[in-house]
Amino acid sequence: MRLIRKVCLFLFFLSLVLGGDRIAVATKVIGSVHYIRGKGEPTILKKGHIFESGDILKTDKGSFAALIFIDDKSALKVKENTEIIISGKRSAKAIAKEINLDGGIIRAQVNKQQRGDFIIRTSVSVASVKGTDFWFISDKNTGDSIIGIEGVVMLMNQKSGESLNITSGITGFSTQDGAIQSFKTDPKTIPNDPTAGEGDDKKLEIEFKDASGKRKTLIIKYN
């Protein structure tokens, strides 16, 4: 309980200090992962990096990245060979989040969205989330699939406009020709999460610039 309180207070402090377009923090990086900001060149992603709205994240073969949103502790885990654009629109107390997935595999562990929305979008489908845990697998050749772990996520096919609610133990599939269906999940199809079973990291360092432009470092220590 003490750890949870510390994380909540830390993220609340981050949201006040960082503000603006800064919406998430990288909590784990394995292998070759890069981010792109604006028209800049790909830059190696390091733990503690602060994502701004519009940043692109790319994972190479054998790599993995995890990030946490600073308003509500919702987490996003990005498997190898995946590209996403991370966007967020801030209101007074929440961030409306949108993830554009350009092929690959991600896991979204979304806390209840009271004021903001959490949407994952591809060229084929849209997943609307209020609070749940699921895998989203996007294949440019076959379409999109969602594997429900907890809660409910609505999967909509953009071509047909048809939608389904995907719950725990159910897999939803949305194709480029407009078809959408659901069926019982085969456990063998659930991707491996490199962070499963791990405790929280003991220390996370966040670098930022204050109002005067001076570089500072925030450190959170876990018990």
N, C-alpha and C positions, 0 to 999 in steps of 0.2 A: 504494500500500500504506500509506503514511504517513497519507493521508486516511482510509482505512478504519479504521485503528487509532484515530485521533483520534475519529471518530464513535462507535466502539464504547465507548471510554472515557468519552466525554461522556454517552452514553445510559445507561451503567451508573451513572455518578455521579448522573444525574437520577433513576434508579429508587431510589437510596438516599436522596437528599435529599427527593424529593417524596413517595414512598410513598403509602400510603392508597389513595384511589379515583382518583388521578391516573394516567392510563394512556397518553396520547398527546399529541403536540405538532403544531400546525398549521405546515406548512413552506412553503405557498404559498397565496395567496388572490388570485383574479381576480374583479373585479366585485362584485356585491352578494351577500354570504354572511352568514348569521346563525346564532347558536347560542342555545339555550334551556337553562337549568339549573334544574331543579326547577320551581317555580311562577313563576319569574321571567319578565320580558318578553324578547322577542327582542333580542339584543345583536349589534352588528356584529362579525364575526370578523376578527381581525387575525393576521398572521403571528407565531408565537411563543406563541399562546394554548395553554394547557394544558387538555386535555380531561379531565373526570372521568367516571367510570362513570355512565351514565344521561343524559349530555348529548345534546341533539337538535341536528343540523346541517341547515340548509336552504340550498340554492343557488337563486337566482332565475335568470331567463332571461339567458343570455349569461355566466353566472358559473361559477366553478370553484374547488375547494379540494382541497388535498392534506395529508395528515397522516401521521405516522410513530409507531408504537407504541414506547414507551420500553424495553421489555424485549428485543426481538429485531430491531428495525428493519424489521418488516413495514410496508408502506405501503398506504394507501387513498386513492384519487383519486376525487373526486366531481364528476360533470358537472352541467350546468345542470338546473333544475327537478327536483331530487332532494331527498328527505328521509330521513334515517337517524337511528337511535338507536344511540349507541356505548356498549357495555357491556363491562365486564371484571372478572373475579374474580382477584385476586392470590393467588399462592402464594409460596413462599420465593424462587423464581428465575424465575417466568414469570407471564404473564397469560393466562387463558382468555378469549378474545375472542368477542363476539357482536355482529353488526351486524344490526339490524332495518331493512329497506329498505321504505319506504312509497312505492314508485313512483320511477322514475328510473334512472340509469345510474351504476355505480361500477366502478372497476378495483381489484382486490385483487392486490398483489404480496407474497405471503406467504412468509416464510422458514420453514425446517423447524421444525415445532412438536414439540418433544421432550417438554415437560411440560404445555403448555397446548394448548387447542383453538382453532380459528378457524372460526366458523360465521357464515354469512349466511342470514337468515331473512326470508321474506315471508309473506303470507297464503296463498300457494299452494305454495311450495317451501322446501326447506332445502338449502344447499350446505355440505358438510363438507370442510375443507381441512387438509392436513398440510404443504403446501409447494408453491406453484405461482403462476402468473400468469394471470389471466383477467378478462374483462369479465362483469358481471352486469347484465342489462337487464330491468327489471320494468315491465310494462304492466298496469294494473288491468283492462283490457278483454280482452286476449288471453292474458296469462300471463307466464311468465318464460323468459328464454333466457340461456345461458352460452356464451361464446366462449372456448375454450381457447387460450392463448398458449404456456404451458410447463407441464410437470408434469401432475398428475392432480387433478381435483376431482370429488367424488361429488355428483350432483344427485338429490334425492329429491322426489317429488310427495307432499304431505302428505295428499291425499285418498285416493289409491290405495295409497300406501306403496311404490310401485315406484321403483326407482332406476337410474341409469346412471353409469358413470365417463366423464367428459369429459376428453379429452386434447388435446394440441396439434393445431391444424388442424381440430378438431371443434366443432360447435355443438350444444348440447343444448337442448331445448324442453320446457317443463312447463306444462300448461294447467289451467284451473280445473275442468275436468270430469274430471281425474285422468289424462289421457293424458300420456305422456312418450316422447320420441324423440330421435334424434341423426342428424346428417348432416354432410357435409363443409362447412367454412366457406367462404362467399363472401367474399373479401377486402374487397369493397365494403361489407359490413355491419359491419366492425370500426370502432368509434367512434374519433374523433381524440383523442389524448392531448396536451394543450397542453404537457406537460413532456417529451415525447419528444425525444431528441437534446440536451437541455440538460445542462450540467454542473451540479454541485452549487452551491448558493448560497454566496457568499463569507462571509456572516455571518448567524448566527441568534441573536437575543436572546430570552432566556426570563426573564420576571419571576416571582418567587415570594416567599413569606413564610417566614422561618426560624422556628425553634421559639419565639423570643421575639416573633414577630409583625412583625418588621422586614422591610420590602420590600427585596429584592435583585434583581440582574439577572445572569444567567449569559450569557456570550457565547462562541460557538464560531466560530472563524475557519477557513475552508477555504483550502488552498493551490491 
